[in-house]
C-alpha cells in the first residue's frame, strides 16, 4: 500500500515528465493528449467541489463546459470573420485573447450555475440529478438549433487564441498554460476544502440539519459551492475548445456530463487529486484501448464497475488503502 | 415574576388525523430547567421541532427572548441564541470531533464565507471549539472521527457543539439516552450547573435525571400538557400517575 500523498506526487510527476519526454522525443500528439487530460482534470475538479464535497450529484455540468466552449467559439468566430457580436446598444466585437475569453467563460458559467442552482437546490437526491440533467439537455438542443453558430455542425476556429507572452500554437506552450491553470485550480480547491466555507459545505453534505442548527443556511452554502463549481468547469470548457479549435453541441451533451463524473469516480470522489488521476487514466484508456477497439467503452465500463465495487473511493483509494473522505 | 425566555402560546399541530400538539402553552424561565416528560408518541419531538423551527405550528406562536419567532426558520432562531441538541445525533460523522465543534463556532461567528483561510487554525474558532470540548470532557478526542465515538460521547459532542453557540436558551432532546449510568450522572451534574448560564428545556426519559434536575416538569400525553408543576407536585398528581408514571412511582 502506498500513501495517498505518493499517489498524488506520482500524478504530478506524470503531468511534468511525460510532456518533457514528448518534447525531447518529438511526439507532439502525446503533448496534446496530456493537455486533454489536464483540461479534463480542471473540469472534474470543478464538479468535485459540488459533488465530492457538497454531495450535489450534478448530471448537468456539461452546461458549464459547453458554455465555456461556446464563449470561446462565438468570440473567436466573430474575431476571425471580422463581424461584430452586437452593434446595439453598444458595439461588442469578438476577440482572440485567451484571458478575455476565459474571464467571460467563468462569468457566464457562474451566472448559469447561479440560476440552475437556485432552481435545482429546491430538490435533492434523484430529483436533483434529473433536474440538472434536464438543464443540460435544454442547452444541448438549444445549441443544436442555433444555426447562426453552426447548429449541429459546431464552429471551427482556424487559429488558436493568443495568450500574452506565449505562442499557443506550440503544443508545449499551450500545455504549460493549461498545466498552470490546473495547478492553480488544485491549490484553490485545496484551500477551499480546508477553509471555514469548506468545513460548512462538508457538514452540509453530511448533516444539513446540523448546519441549520448552528445558525447557517445549508442551501445557500451549497448554492455558492455550485456556482464556484460551475465556474471552474466553464473555464475548462473554454480551454477544451481552444485545444480542439472547435466547439460543437457535443460539449453540452449528457455524455459529457457523464464523462466529467467518470473522471471523479475513477480517481476518487471528494479527494483532491481524484479528478486528476481519473482524467489521466481516462485519457490513457481512451488512447490505447480506443486504438485497439472501437468498443473500448466496454472496458472503461468494466474498470468503472470494479472501481466502484472494490475501490472504496476510486483508484486512489484502491492503491493507497486509505478510506475516502466519504463513501 | 421573571420574564420567560422561551414560551409557546397555544400551539396546535396535526399530521392528518393525528393531533400531535394540542393547545400547548408552556414557558421557560431564566435560570431554570423545565423538563418535559411523557410516554412515547406523546408529541415531545413534534413540540421541540416547532420550538426550534424545523416544524411550523398550525396555530399558536413561539416566543424567544421576548420576540415572536413563529415564522423564523431554525437558523435564525439559532442565531438569536437558541441552542439545540438532538435525540438522534446529527453530527458530521466523517469529520473529526474538533471539526464539528469548530462548525458550531463558525455558525456563531455568522460568517462562513471565508474561502482561503484554514478553518482549524483560525484562533477564535479553535479556542471556542476547544473550550466547549473541554467543558464536556472530550478534549482528548478532538482528533477522533466522530463516527468512532461511543454513543454517549456523541451526546457529549452534541452538547459541546451547542455550547460553542454561546446559547441563551437550550433545548435538549433526551441528552441522556444511550449513556451508561456513570456518564448519565456526570451529565446530570454538568447540566445542573449549566442552567445558570442558559435555562434548559429538557426532554428526557431518564426519571432519575429529571427528578434530580428539574425545577418544573410538564407532562405531555397525547399531544396535551396534562400537568405542569414542581417535582413534588408532579409526583403527587393523580392524573400523571395514572397516565404515565405508573402506580409504583
Interface residues (C-beta under 8 A of the other chain):
Chain A: X191 X192 X194 X195 X196 X197 X198 X199 X200 X202 X203 X206 X207 X209 X210 X211 X212 X213 X214 X215 X216 X217 X221 X224 X325 X326
Chain B: X52 X54 X73 X74 X75 X76 X78 X79 X84 X86 X90 X91 X92 X93 X94 X95 X99 X100 X102 X103 X104 X106 X107 X108 X110 X111 X112 X113 X114 X115 X116 X117 X118 X119 X120 X122 X125 X161 X164 X165
